[in-house]
Amino acid sequence: MDDRKGIAVNCRVCHRWKKPLGRSAPLGMANGLCDFECGGYDAEPLPGSLWPGELKSEFGFPCSDYGTVEVPDA
Ligand SMILES: [Zn+2]
């Protein structure tokens, strides 16, 4: 089965990277990320649930395919 991995999603309003949905940003990083307080967070391109480079199979929870790319089987 193909896996998916998270990619960085850039906000078109504040031009910061969007924090993955429902995830807490590491301390010290939160201020540099776009989150739900920004009007652009819920707009296209939509954020996903994975951190950039994180695999859906590692995450282990159901999540949308937003903010991800397909990783073909090796
Ligand atoms: Zn933003």
N, CA, C, O and the ligand as a Tripos MOL2 file, in Angstrom:
@<TRIPOS>MOLECULE
protein
  297   295    75     0     0
PROTEIN
NO_CHARGES

@<TRIPOS>ATOM
      1 N           0.8400   -1.2070    0.0000 N.3       1 MET1
      2 CA          0.0000    0.0000    0.0000 C.3       1 MET1
      3 C           0.8650    1.2420    0.0000 C.2       1 MET1
      4 O           1.8590    1.3250    0.7210 O.2       1 MET1
      5 N           0.4820    2.1880   -0.8010 N.am      2 ASP2
      6 CA          1.2450    3.4330   -0.8530 C.3       2 ASP2
      7 C           1.0970    4.2260    0.4370 C.2       2 ASP2
      8 O           0.0330    4.2530    1.0560 O.2       2 ASP2
      9 N           2.1730    4.8590    0.8190 N.am      3 ASP3
     10 CA          2.1520    5.7010    2.0040 C.3       3 ASP3
     11 C           2.0760    7.1580    1.5360 C.2       3 ASP3
     12 O           2.2650    7.4520    0.3560 O.2       3 ASP3
     13 N           1.8000    8.0490    2.4670 N.am      4 ARG4
     14 CA          1.8200    9.4710    2.1410 C.3       4 ARG4
     15 C           2.6900   10.1640    3.1640 C.2       4 ARG4
     16 O           2.7910    9.7270    4.3100 O.2       4 ARG4
     17 N           3.3130   11.2410    2.7450 N.am      5 LYS5
     18 CA          4.1040   11.9940    3.7110 C.3       5 LYS5
     19 C           3.7130   13.4620    3.6660 C.2       5 LYS5
     20 O           3.2900   13.9880    2.6370 O.2       5 LYS5
     21 N           3.8690   14.0990    4.8120 N.am      6 GLY6
     22 CA          3.4830   15.4880    4.9310 C.3       6 GLY6
     23 C           4.4130   16.4070    4.1570 C.2       6 GLY6
     24 O           5.6070   16.1350    4.0270 O.2       6 GLY6
     25 N           3.8570   17.4920    3.6450 N.am      7 ILE7
     26 CA          4.6590   18.5340    3.0070 C.3       7 ILE7
     27 C           4.3510   19.8580    3.6950 C.2       7 ILE7
     28 O           3.3010   20.0200    4.3170 O.2       7 ILE7
     29 N           5.2740   20.7950    3.5750 N.am      8 ALA8
     30 CA          5.0600   22.1140    4.1620 C.3       8 ALA8
     31 C           4.0000   22.8480    3.3560 C.2       8 ALA8
     32 O           4.0660   22.8860    2.1270 O.2       8 ALA8
     33 N           3.0240   23.4300    4.0400 N.am      9 VAL9
     34 CA          1.9680   24.1990    3.3820 C.3       9 VAL9
     35 C           2.1250   25.6560    3.7980 C.2       9 VAL9
     36 O           2.1310   25.9810    4.9850 O.2       9 VAL9
     37 N           2.2510   26.5230    2.8010 N.am     10 ASN10
     38 CA          2.4910   27.9330    3.0880 C.3      10 ASN10
     39 C           1.1940   28.7210    3.0370 C.2      10 ASN10
     40 O           0.3900   28.5700    2.1170 O.2      10 ASN10
     41 N           1.0080   29.5700    4.0510 N.am     11 CYS11
     42 CA         -0.2030   30.3870    4.1100 C.3      11 CYS11
     43 C          -0.1060   31.5490    3.1340 C.2      11 CYS11
     44 O           0.9240   32.2170    3.0500 O.2      11 CYS11
     45 N          -1.2040   31.7870    2.3850 N.am     12 ARG12
     46 CA         -1.1970   32.8790    1.4050 C.3      12 ARG12
     47 C          -1.4870   34.2150    2.0500 C.2      12 ARG12
     48 O          -1.3080   35.2600    1.4240 O.2      12 ARG12
     49 N          -1.9390   34.1950    3.3110 N.am     13 VAL13
     50 CA         -2.2460   35.4510    4.0000 C.3      13 VAL13
     51 C          -1.0270   35.9690    4.7560 C.2      13 VAL13
     52 O          -0.6090   37.1110    4.5630 O.2      13 VAL13
     53 N          -0.4500   35.1120    5.6300 N.am     14 CYS14
     54 CA          0.6620   35.5830    6.4560 C.3      14 CYS14
     55 C           2.0120   35.0780    5.9550 C.2      14 CYS14
     56 O           3.0550   35.4960    6.4580 O.2      14 CYS14
     57 N           1.9990   34.1870    4.9720 N.am     15 HIS15
     58 CA          3.2130   33.6640    4.3410 C.3      15 HIS15
     59 C           4.0970   32.8820    5.3010 C.2      15 HIS15
     60 O           5.2900   32.7070    5.0540 O.2      15 HIS15
     61 N           3.5110   32.4140    6.3960 N.am     16 ARG16
     62 CA          4.2490   31.5010    7.2620 C.3      16 ARG16
     63 C           3.8260   30.0740    6.9170 C.2      16 ARG16
     64 O           2.8320   29.8740    6.2190 O.2      16 ARG16
     65 N           4.5730   29.0840    7.4000 N.am     17 TRP17
     66 CA          4.1750   27.6870    7.2060 C.3      17 TRP17
     67 C           3.0030   27.3890    8.1200 C.2      17 TRP17
     68 O           2.9270   27.8930    9.2400 O.2      17 TRP17
     69 N           2.1050   26.5770    7.6360 N.am     18 LYS18
     70 CA          0.9340   26.2310    8.4390 C.3      18 LYS18
     71 C           1.2490   25.0860    9.3840 C.2      18 LYS18
     72 O           1.8650   24.0890    9.0080 O.2      18 LYS18
     73 N           0.8070   25.2590   10.6200 N.am     19 LYS19
     74 CA          0.9370   24.1960   11.6120 C.3      19 LYS19
     75 C           0.0180   23.0490   11.2000 C.2      19 LYS19
     76 O          -1.1240   23.2920   10.8080 O.2      19 LYS19
     77 N           0.4960   21.7920   11.2810 N.am     20 PRO20
     78 CA         -0.4030   20.6810   10.9510 C.3      20 PRO20
     79 C          -1.6480   20.6930   11.8410 C.2      20 PRO20
     80 O          -1.5780   21.0350   13.0210 O.2      20 PRO20
     81 N          -2.7660   20.3210   11.2650 N.am     21 LEU21
     82 CA         -4.0550   20.3320   11.9600 C.3      21 LEU21
     83 C          -4.0280   19.4470   13.1990 C.2      21 LEU21
     84 O          -3.6570   18.2760   13.1270 O.2      21 LEU21
     85 N          -4.4200   20.0100   14.3260 N.am     22 GLY22
     86 CA         -4.5780   19.2070   15.5280 C.3      22 GLY22
     87 C          -3.2730   18.7780   16.1790 C.2      22 GLY22
     88 O          -3.2800   17.9580   17.0980 O.2      22 GLY22
     89 N          -2.1630   19.3180   15.7180 N.am     23 ARG23
     90 CA         -0.8740   18.9620   16.3130 C.3      23 ARG23
     91 C          -0.3680   20.1590   17.1050 C.2      23 ARG23
     92 O          -0.6610   21.3050   16.7650 O.2      23 ARG23
     93 N           0.3960   19.8890   18.1650 N.am     24 SER24
     94 CA          0.9700   21.0160   18.8840 C.3      24 SER24
     95 C           2.3760   21.2530   18.3820 C.2      24 SER24
     96 O           3.1640   20.3240   18.2080 O.2      24 SER24
     97 N           2.6710   22.5190   18.1550 N.am     25 ALA25
     98 CA          3.9960   22.8830   17.6780 C.3      25 ALA25
     99 C           4.9880   22.8020   18.8330 C.2      25 ALA25
    100 O           4.6480   23.1270   19.9710 O.2      25 ALA25
    101 N           6.2070   22.3710   18.5450 N.am     26 PRO26
    102 CA          7.2410   22.3530   19.5840 C.3      26 PRO26
    103 C           7.4450   23.7520   20.1410 C.2      26 PRO26
    104 O           7.3280   24.7450   19.4220 O.2      26 PRO26
    105 N           7.7480   23.8160   21.4110 N.am     27 LEU27
    106 CA          7.9760   25.1060   22.0590 C.3      27 LEU27
    107 C           9.0410   25.8930   21.2920 C.2      27 LEU27
    108 O          10.0580   25.3430   20.8690 O.2      27 LEU27
    109 N           8.7880   27.1720   21.1240 N.am     28 GLY28
    110 CA          9.7610   27.9890   20.4180 C.3      28 GLY28
    111 C           9.5100   28.0490   18.9290 C.2      28 GLY28
    112 O          10.0600   28.9000   18.2300 O.2      28 GLY28
    113 N           8.6700   27.1360   18.4440 N.am     29 MET29
    114 CA          8.3890   27.0930   17.0200 C.3      29 MET29
    115 C           7.0030   27.6600   16.7400 C.2      29 MET29
    116 O           6.7060   28.0910   15.6260 O.2      29 MET29
    117 N           6.1570   27.6530   17.7740 N.am     30 ALA30
    118 CA          4.7500   27.9930   17.5870 C.3      30 ALA30
    119 C           4.5570   29.3870   16.9930 C.2      30 ALA30
    120 O           3.6990   29.5840   16.1330 O.2      30 ALA30
    121 N           5.3530   30.3480   17.4510 N.am     31 ASN31
    122 CA          5.1750   31.7130   16.9710 C.3      31 ASN31
    123 C           5.5410   31.8760   15.5040 C.2      31 ASN31
    124 O           5.1130   32.8280   14.8520 O.2      31 ASN31
    125 N           6.3260   30.9520   14.9930 N.am     32 GLY32
    126 CA          6.7470   31.0650   13.6040 C.3      32 GLY32
    127 C           5.8170   30.3630   12.6470 C.2      32 GLY32
    128 O           6.0600   30.3420   11.4400 O.2      32 GLY32
    129 N           4.7440   29.7820   13.1770 N.am     33 LEU33
    130 CA          3.8470   29.0110   12.3300 C.3      33 LEU33
    131 C           2.4810   29.6680   12.2450 C.2      33 LEU33
    132 O           2.0240   30.3290   13.1770 O.2      33 LEU33
    133 N           1.8470   29.4700   11.1090 N.am     34 CYS34
    134 CA          0.4790   29.9420   10.9260 C.3      34 CYS34
    135 C          -0.4480   28.9560   11.6200 C.2      34 CYS34
    136 O          -0.2960   27.7450   11.4580 O.2      34 CYS34
    137 N          -1.4020   29.4570   12.3870 N.am     35 ASP35
    138 CA         -2.3800   28.5500   12.9880 C.3      35 ASP35
    139 C          -3.7820   29.1180   12.8390 C.2      35 ASP35
    140 O          -3.9930   30.0730   12.0910 O.2      35 ASP35
    141 N          -4.7420   28.5310   13.5510 N.am     36 PHE36
    142 CA         -6.1500   28.8630   13.3460 C.3      36 PHE36
    143 C          -6.4850   30.3150   13.6560 C.2      36 PHE36
    144 O          -7.5530   30.7980   13.2800 O.2      36 PHE36
    145 N          -5.5780   31.0170   14.3410 N.am     37 GLU37
    146 CA         -5.8560   32.4310   14.6160 C.3      37 GLU37
    147 C          -5.6920   33.2850   13.3650 C.2      37 GLU37
    148 O          -6.1690   34.4180   13.3180 O.2      37 GLU37
    149 N          -5.0350   32.7580   12.3780 N.am     38 CYS38
    150 CA         -4.8460   33.4760   11.1140 C.3      38 CYS38
    151 C          -6.0180   33.1770   10.1900 C.2      38 CYS38
    152 O          -6.4640   32.0340   10.0810 O.2      38 CYS38
    153 N          -6.5120   34.2190    9.5260 N.am     39 GLY39
    154 CA         -7.6330   34.0450    8.6150 C.3      39 GLY39
    155 C          -7.3060   33.1630    7.4290 C.2      39 GLY39
    156 O          -8.2100   32.6470    6.7720 O.2      39 GLY39
    157 N          -6.0370   32.9850    7.1480 N.am     40 GLY40
    158 CA         -5.6610   32.1710    5.9980 C.3      40 GLY40
    159 C          -5.5050   30.7070    6.3100 C.2      40 GLY40
    160 O          -5.3180   29.8920    5.4060 O.2      40 GLY40
    161 N          -5.5800   30.3580    7.5870 N.am     41 TYR41
    162 CA         -5.2950   28.9750    7.9670 C.3      41 TYR41
    163 C          -6.3020   27.9940    7.3720 C.2      41 TYR41
    164 O          -5.9340   26.9060    6.9280 O.2      41 TYR41
    165 N          -7.5790   28.3890    7.3680 N.am     42 ASP42
    166 CA         -8.6300   27.5000    6.8760 C.3      42 ASP42
    167 C          -8.8630   27.6380    5.3780 C.2      42 ASP42
    168 O          -9.7690   27.0190    4.8190 O.2      42 ASP42
    169 N          -8.0320   28.4600    4.7340 N.am     43 ALA43
    170 CA         -8.2130   28.6760    3.3000 C.3      43 ALA43
    171 C          -7.2240   27.8180    2.5160 C.2      43 ALA43
    172 O          -6.2920   27.2460    3.0820 O.2      43 ALA43
    173 N          -7.4420   27.7410    1.2070 N.am     44 GLU44
    174 CA         -6.5190   27.0240    0.3330 C.3      44 GLU44
    175 C          -5.1370   27.6790    0.3850 C.2      44 GLU44
    176 O          -5.0640   28.9030    0.4940 O.2      44 GLU44
    177 N          -4.0620   26.9380    0.3130 N.am     45 PRO45
    178 CA         -4.0120   25.4670    0.3630 C.3      45 PRO45
    179 C          -4.2070   24.9720    1.7880 C.2      45 PRO45
    180 O          -3.5940   25.4850    2.7240 O.2      45 PRO45
    181 N          -5.0630   23.9720    1.9430 N.am     46 LEU46
    182 CA         -5.4240   23.5020    3.2740 C.3      46 LEU46
    183 C          -4.2820   22.7400    3.9430 C.2      46 LEU46
    184 O          -3.5540   21.9910    3.2900 O.2      46 LEU46
    185 N          -4.1360   22.9400    5.2430 N.am     47 PRO47
    186 CA         -3.1050   22.2060    5.9670 C.3      47 PRO47
    187 C          -3.5450   20.7620    6.2010 C.2      47 PRO47
    188 O          -4.7410   20.4800    6.2750 O.2      47 PRO47
    189 N          -2.6010   19.8660    6.3140 N.am     48 GLY48
    190 CA         -2.8990   18.4770    6.6530 C.3      48 GLY48
    191 C          -2.6070   18.2220    8.1180 C.2      48 GLY48
    192 O          -2.4850   19.1580    8.9080 O.2      48 GLY48
    193 N          -2.4980   16.9660    8.4740 N.am     49 SER49
    194 CA         -2.2510   16.6070    9.8700 C.3      49 SER49
    195 C          -0.8060   16.1940   10.1240 C.2      49 SER49
    196 O          -0.4180   15.9420   11.2650 O.2      49 SER49
    197 N          -0.0190   16.1250    9.0650 N.am     50 LEU50
    198 CA          1.3520   15.6130    9.2220 C.3      50 LEU50
    199 C           2.3720   16.7380    9.1620 C.2      50 LEU50
    200 O           2.1990   17.7190    8.4380 O.2      50 LEU50
    201 N           3.4400   16.5780    9.9360 N.am     51 TRP51
    202 CA          4.5650   17.4880    9.8100 C.3      51 TRP51
    203 C           5.2920   17.1780    8.5170 C.2      51 TRP51
    204 O           5.2660   16.0380    8.0530 O.2      51 TRP51
    205 N           5.9410   18.1710    7.9270 N.am     52 PRO52
    206 CA          6.6770   17.9000    6.6840 C.3      52 PRO52
    207 C           7.6460   16.7240    6.8770 C.2      52 PRO52
    208 O           8.4260   16.7010    7.8290 O.2      52 PRO52
    209 N           7.5840   15.7730    5.9820 N.am     53 GLY53
    210 CA          8.4720   14.6180    6.0280 C.3      53 GLY53
    211 C           7.9450   13.4750    6.8800 C.2      53 GLY53
    212 O           8.4720   12.3640    6.8250 O.2      53 GLY53
    213 N           6.9190   13.7360    7.6600 N.am     54 GLU54
    214 CA          6.3640   12.6820    8.5000 C.3      54 GLU54
    215 C           5.4860   11.7540    7.6570 C.2      54 GLU54
    216 O           4.7190   12.2140    6.8110 O.2      54 GLU54
    217 N           5.6030   10.4570    7.8910 N.am     55 LEU55
    218 CA          4.8300    9.4950    7.1190 C.3      55 LEU55
    219 C           3.4930    9.2150    7.7930 C.2      55 LEU55
    220 O           3.3830    9.1640    9.0180 O.2      55 LEU55
    221 N           2.4880    9.0360    6.9500 N.am     56 LYS56
    222 CA          1.1590    8.7130    7.4580 C.3      56 LYS56
    223 C           1.2030    7.4190    8.2730 C.2      56 LYS56
    224 O           0.5140    7.2910    9.2850 O.2      56 LYS56
    225 N           2.0060    6.4780    7.8300 N.am     57 SER57
    226 CA          2.1040    5.2080    8.5590 C.3      57 SER57
    227 C           2.7700    5.3880    9.9210 C.2      57 SER57
    228 O           2.4800    4.6430   10.8570 O.2      57 SER57
    229 N           3.6600    6.3710   10.0360 N.am     58 GLU58
    230 CA          4.2840    6.6550   11.3250 C.3      58 GLU58
    231 C           3.2820    7.3440   12.2490 C.2      58 GLU58
    232 O           3.2420    7.0870   13.4520 O.2      58 GLU58
    233 N           2.4810    8.2180   11.6640 N.am     59 PHE59
    234 CA          1.4940    8.9650   12.4280 C.3      59 PHE59
    235 C           0.4940    7.9960   13.0520 C.2      59 PHE59
    236 O           0.1660    8.1030   14.2330 O.2      59 PHE59
    237 N           0.0190    7.0570   12.2530 N.am     60 GLY60
    238 CA         -0.7750    5.9650   12.7770 C.3      60 GLY60
    239 C          -2.2370    6.2660   13.0500 C.2      60 GLY60
    240 O          -2.9700    5.3970   13.5220 O.2      60 GLY60
    241 N          -2.6720    7.4850   12.7590 N.am     61 PHE61
    242 CA         -4.0750    7.8400   12.9570 C.3      61 PHE61
    243 C          -4.6870    8.1930   11.6130 C.2      61 PHE61
    244 O          -3.9780    8.6070   10.6960 O.2      61 PHE61
    245 N          -5.9980    8.0340   11.4880 N.am     62 PRO62
    246 CA         -6.6320    8.4590   10.2410 C.3      62 PRO62
    247 C          -6.4530    9.9600   10.0690 C.2      62 PRO62
    248 O          -6.6240   10.7160   11.0260 O.2      62 PRO62
    249 N          -6.1180   10.3960    8.8810 N.am     63 CYS63
    250 CA         -6.0240   11.8310    8.6320 C.3      63 CYS63
    251 C          -6.3080   12.0880    7.1620 C.2      63 CYS63
    252 O          -6.2670   11.1790    6.3340 O.2      63 CYS63
    253 N          -6.5940   13.3340    6.8600 N.am     64 SER64
    254 CA         -6.9250   13.6830    5.4880 C.3      64 SER64
    255 C          -5.6620   13.6510    4.6330 C.2      64 SER64
    256 O          -4.5480   13.5620    5.1500 O.2      64 SER64
    257 N          -5.8520   13.7250    3.3320 N.am     65 ASP65
    258 CA         -4.7070   13.7300    2.4260 C.3      65 ASP65
    259 C          -4.2370   15.1400    2.1140 C.2      65 ASP65
    260 O          -3.3260   15.3230    1.3080 O.2      65 ASP65
    261 N          -4.8510   16.1500    2.7490 N.am     66 TYR66
    262 CA         -4.3900   17.5130    2.5420 C.3      66 TYR66
    263 C          -2.9570   17.6500    3.0530 C.2      66 TYR66
    264 O          -2.5820   17.0300    4.0470 O.2      66 TYR66
    265 N          -2.1830   18.4460    2.3830 N.am     67 GLY67
    266 CA         -0.8190   18.7010    2.8450 C.3      67 GLY67
    267 C           0.0710   17.4800    2.8190 C.2      67 GLY67
    268 O           1.0240   17.3790    3.5920 O.2      67 GLY67
    269 N          -0.2390   16.5450    1.9250 N.am     68 THR68
    270 CA          0.6010   15.3510    1.8190 C.3      68 THR68
    271 C           0.8990   15.0530    0.3590 C.2      68 THR68
    272 O           0.2010   15.5300   -0.5360 O.2      68 THR68
    273 N           1.9160   14.2810    0.1290 N.am     69 VAL69
    274 CA          2.1920   13.7490   -1.2030 C.3      69 VAL69
    275 C           2.3180   12.2310   -1.0890 C.2      69 VAL69
    276 O           2.6390   11.6900   -0.0310 O.2      69 VAL69
    277 N           2.0580   11.5740   -2.1990 N.am     70 GLU70
    278 CA          2.1250   10.1290   -2.2130 C.3      70 GLU70
    279 C           3.5780    9.6620   -2.1760 C.2      70 GLU70
    280 O           4.4410   10.2280   -2.8470 O.2      70 GLU70
    281 N           3.8300    8.6410   -1.3960 N.am     71 VAL71
    282 CA          5.1580    8.0220   -1.3750 C.3      71 VAL71
    283 C           5.0020    6.6340   -1.9630 C.2      71 VAL71
    284 O           4.4150    5.7630   -1.3200 O.2      71 VAL71
    285 N           5.5120    6.3970   -3.1720 N.am     72 PRO72
    286 CA          5.3540    5.0770   -3.7820 C.3      72 PRO72
    287 C           6.1330    4.0320   -2.9930 C.2      72 PRO72
    288 O           7.1140    4.3510   -2.3210 O.2      72 PRO72
    289 N           5.6940    2.8050   -3.0810 N.am     73 ASP73
    290 CA          6.4220    1.7150   -2.4310 C.3      73 ASP73
    291 C           7.8520    1.6660   -2.9510 C.2      73 ASP73
    292 O           8.0980    1.8340   -4.1450 O.2      73 ASP73
    293 N           8.7790    1.4350   -2.0500 N.am     74 ALA74
    294 CA         10.1840    1.3750   -2.4560 C.3      74 ALA74
    295 C          10.4450    0.0530   -3.1800 C.2      74 ALA74
    296 O          11.5700   -0.2050   -3.6080 O.2      74 ALA74
    297 ZN         -1.5220   32.4910    8.0220 Zn       75 ZN75
@<TRIPOS>BOND
     1     1     2 1
     2     2     3 1
     3     3     4 2
     4     3     5 am
     5     5     6 1
     6     6     7 1
     7     7     8 2
     8     7     9 am
     9     9    10 1
    10    10    11 1
    11    11    12 2
    12    11    13 am
    13    13    14 1
    14    14    15 1
    15    15    16 2
    16    15    17 am
    17    17    18 1
    18    18    19 1
    19    19    20 2
    20    19    21 am
    21    21    22 1
    22    22    23 1
    23    23    24 2
    24    23    25 am
    25    25    26 1
    26    26    27 1
    27    27    28 2
    28    27    29 am
    29    29    30 1
    30    30    31 1
    31    31    32 2
    32    31    33 am
    33    33    34 1
    34    34    35 1
    35    35    36 2
    36    35    37 am
    37    37    38 1
    38    38    39 1
    39    39    40 2
    40    39    41 am
    41    41    42 1
    42    42    43 1
    43    43    44 2
    44    43    45 am
    45    45    46 1
    46    46    47 1
    47    47    48 2
    48    47    49 am
    49    49    50 1
    50    50    51 1
    51    51    52 2
    52    51    53 am
    53    53    54 1
    54    54    55 1
    55    55    56 2
    56    55    57 am
    57    57    58 1
    58    58    59 1
    59    59    60 2
    60    59    61 am
    61    61    62 1
    62    62    63 1
    63    63    64 2
    64    63    65 am
    65    65    66 1
    66    66    67 1
    67    67    68 2
    68    67    69 am
    69    69    70 1
    70    70    71 1
    71    71    72 2
    72    71    73 am
    73    73    74 1
    74    74    75 1
    75    75    76 2
    76    75    77 am
    77    77    78 1
    78    78    79 1
    79    79    80 2
    80    79    81 am
    81    81    82 1
    82    82    83 1
    83    83    84 2
    84    83    85 am
    85    85    86 1
    86    86    87 1
    87    87    88 2
    88    87    89 am
    89    89    90 1
    90    90    91 1
    91    91    92 2
    92    91    93 am
    93    93    94 1
    94    94    95 1
    95    95    96 2
    96    95    97 am
    97    97    98 1
    98    98    99 1
    99    99   100 2
   100    99   101 am
   101   101   102 1
   102   102   103 1
   103   103   104 2
   104   103   105 am
   105   105   106 1
   106   106   107 1
   107   107   108 2
   108   107   109 am
   109   109   110 1
   110   110   111 1
   111   111   112 2
   112   111   113 am
   113   113   114 1
   114   114   115 1
   115   115   116 2
   116   115   117 am
   117   117   118 1
   118   118   119 1
   119   119   120 2
   120   119   121 am
   121   121   122 1
   122   122   123 1
   123   123   124 2
   124   123   125 am
   125   125   126 1
   126   126   127 1
   127   127   128 2
   128   127   129 am
   129   129   130 1
   130   130   131 1
   131   131   132 2
   132   131   133 am
   133   133   134 1
   134   134   135 1
   135   135   136 2
   136   135   137 am
   137   137   138 1
   138   138   139 1
   139   139   140 2
   140   139   141 am
   141   141   142 1
   142   142   143 1
   143   143   144 2
   144   143   145 am
   145   145   146 1
   146   146   147 1
   147   147   148 2
   148   147   149 am
   149   149   150 1
   150   150   151 1
   151   151   152 2
   152   151   153 am
   153   153   154 1
   154   154   155 1
   155   155   156 2
   156   155   157 am
   157   157   158 1
   158   158   159 1
   159   159   160 2
   160   159   161 am
   161   161   162 1
   162   162   163 1
   163   163   164 2
   164   163   165 am
   165   165   166 1
   166   166   167 1
   167   167   168 2
   168   167   169 am
   169   169   170 1
   170   170   171 1
   171   171   172 2
   172   171   173 am
   173   173   174 1
   174   174   175 1
   175   175   176 2
   176   175   177 am
   177   177   178 1
   178   178   179 1
   179   179   180 2
   180   179   181 am
   181   181   182 1
   182   182   183 1
   183   183   184 2
   184   183   185 am
   185   185   186 1
   186   186   187 1
   187   187   188 2
   188   187   189 am
   189   189   190 1
   190   190   191 1
   191   191   192 2
   192   191   193 am
   193   193   194 1
   194   194   195 1
   195   195   196 2
   196   195   197 am
   197   197   198 1
   198   198   199 1
   199   199   200 2
   200   199   201 am
   201   201   202 1
   202   202   203 1
   203   203   204 2
   204   203   205 am
   205   205   206 1
   206   206   207 1
   207   207   208 2
   208   207   209 am
   209   209   210 1
   210   210   211 1
   211   211   212 2
   212   211   213 am
   213   213   214 1
   214   214   215 1
   215   215   216 2
   216   215   217 am
   217   217   218 1
   218   218   219 1
   219   219   220 2
   220   219   221 am
   221   221   222 1
   222   222   223 1
   223   223   224 2
   224   223   225 am
   225   225   226 1
   226   226   227 1
   227   227   228 2
   228   227   229 am
   229   229   230 1
   230   230   231 1
   231   231   232 2
   232   231   233 am
   233   233   234 1
   234   234   235 1
   235   235   236 2
   236   235   237 am
   237   237   238 1
   238   238   239 1
   239   239   240 2
   240   239   241 am
   241   241   242 1
   242   242   243 1
   243   243   244 2
   244   243   245 am
   245   245   246 1
   246   246   247 1
   247   247   248 2
   248   247   249 am
   249   249   250 1
   250   250   251 1
   251   251   252 2
   252   251   253 am
   253   253   254 1
   254   254   255 1
   255   255   256 2
   256   255   257 am
   257   257   258 1
   258   258   259 1
   259   259   260 2
   260   259   261 am
   261   261   262 1
   262   262   263 1
   263   263   264 2
   264   263   265 am
   265   265   266 1
   266   266   267 1
   267   267   268 2
   268   267   269 am
   269   269   270 1
   270   270   271 1
   271   271   272 2
   272   271   273 am
   273   273   274 1
   274   274   275 1
   275   275   276 2
   276   275   277 am
   277   277   278 1
   278   278   279 1
   279   279   280 2
   280   279   281 am
   281   281   282 1
   282   282   283 1
   283   283   284 2
   284   283   285 am
   285   285   286 1
   286   286   287 1
   287   287   288 2
   288   287   289 am
   289   289   290 1
   290   290   291 1
   291   291   292 2
   292   291   293 am
   293   293   294 1
   294   294   295 1
   295   295   296 2
@<TRIPOS>SUBSTRUCTURE
     1 MET1         2 RESIDUE 1 A MET
     2 ASP2         6 RESIDUE 1 A ASP
     3 ASP3        10 RESIDUE 1 A ASP
     4 ARG4        14 RESIDUE 1 A ARG
     5 LYS5        18 RESIDUE 1 A LYS
     6 GLY6        22 RESIDUE 1 A GLY
     7 ILE7        26 RESIDUE 1 A ILE
     8 ALA8        30 RESIDUE 1 A ALA
     9 VAL9        34 RESIDUE 1 A VAL
    10 ASN10       38 RESIDUE 1 A ASN
    11 CYS11       42 RESIDUE 1 A CYS
    12 ARG12       46 RESIDUE 1 A ARG
    13 VAL13       50 RESIDUE 1 A VAL
    14 CYS14       54 RESIDUE 1 A CYS
    15 HIS15       58 RESIDUE 1 A HIS
    16 ARG16       62 RESIDUE 1 A ARG
    17 TRP17       66 RESIDUE 1 A TRP
    18 LYS18       70 RESIDUE 1 A LYS
    19 LYS19       74 RESIDUE 1 A LYS
    20 PRO20       78 RESIDUE 1 A PRO
    21 LEU21       82 RESIDUE 1 A LEU
    22 GLY22       86 RESIDUE 1 A GLY
    23 ARG23       90 RESIDUE 1 A ARG
    24 SER24       94 RESIDUE 1 A SER
    25 ALA25       98 RESIDUE 1 A ALA
    26 PRO26      102 RESIDUE 1 A PRO
    27 LEU27      106 RESIDUE 1 A LEU
    28 GLY28      110 RESIDUE 1 A GLY
    29 MET29      114 RESIDUE 1 A MET
    30 ALA30      118 RESIDUE 1 A ALA
    31 ASN31      122 RESIDUE 1 A ASN
    32 GLY32      126 RESIDUE 1 A GLY
    33 LEU33      130 RESIDUE 1 A LEU
    34 CYS34      134 RESIDUE 1 A CYS
    35 ASP35      138 RESIDUE 1 A ASP
    36 PHE36      142 RESIDUE 1 A PHE
    37 GLU37      146 RESIDUE 1 A GLU
    38 CYS38      150 RESIDUE 1 A CYS
    39 GLY39      154 RESIDUE 1 A GLY
    40 GLY40      158 RESIDUE 1 A GLY
    41 TYR41      162 RESIDUE 1 A TYR
    42 ASP42      166 RESIDUE 1 A ASP
    43 ALA43      170 RESIDUE 1 A ALA
    44 GLU44      174 RESIDUE 1 A GLU
    45 PRO45      178 RESIDUE 1 A PRO
    46 LEU46      182 RESIDUE 1 A LEU
    47 PRO47      186 RESIDUE 1 A PRO
    48 GLY48      190 RESIDUE 1 A GLY
    49 SER49      194 RESIDUE 1 A SER
    50 LEU50      198 RESIDUE 1 A LEU
    51 TRP51      202 RESIDUE 1 A TRP
    52 PRO52      206 RESIDUE 1 A PRO
    53 GLY53      210 RESIDUE 1 A GLY
    54 GLU54      214 RESIDUE 1 A GLU
    55 LEU55      218 RESIDUE 1 A LEU
    56 LYS56      222 RESIDUE 1 A LYS
    57 SER57      226 RESIDUE 1 A SER
    58 GLU58      230 RESIDUE 1 A GLU
    59 PHE59      234 RESIDUE 1 A PHE
    60 GLY60      238 RESIDUE 1 A GLY
    61 PHE61      242 RESIDUE 1 A PHE
    62 PRO62      246 RESIDUE 1 A PRO
    63 CYS63      250 RESIDUE 1 A CYS
    64 SER64      254 RESIDUE 1 A SER
    65 ASP65      258 RESIDUE 1 A ASP
    66 TYR66      262 RESIDUE 1 A TYR
    67 GLY67      266 RESIDUE 1 A GLY
    68 THR68      270 RESIDUE 1 A THR
    69 VAL69      274 RESIDUE 1 A VAL
    70 GLU70      278 RESIDUE 1 A GLU
    71 VAL71      282 RESIDUE 1 A VAL
    72 PRO72      286 RESIDUE 1 A PRO
    73 ASP73      290 RESIDUE 1 A ASP
    74 ALA74      294 RESIDUE 1 A ALA
    75 ZN75       297 GROUP 0 **** ****
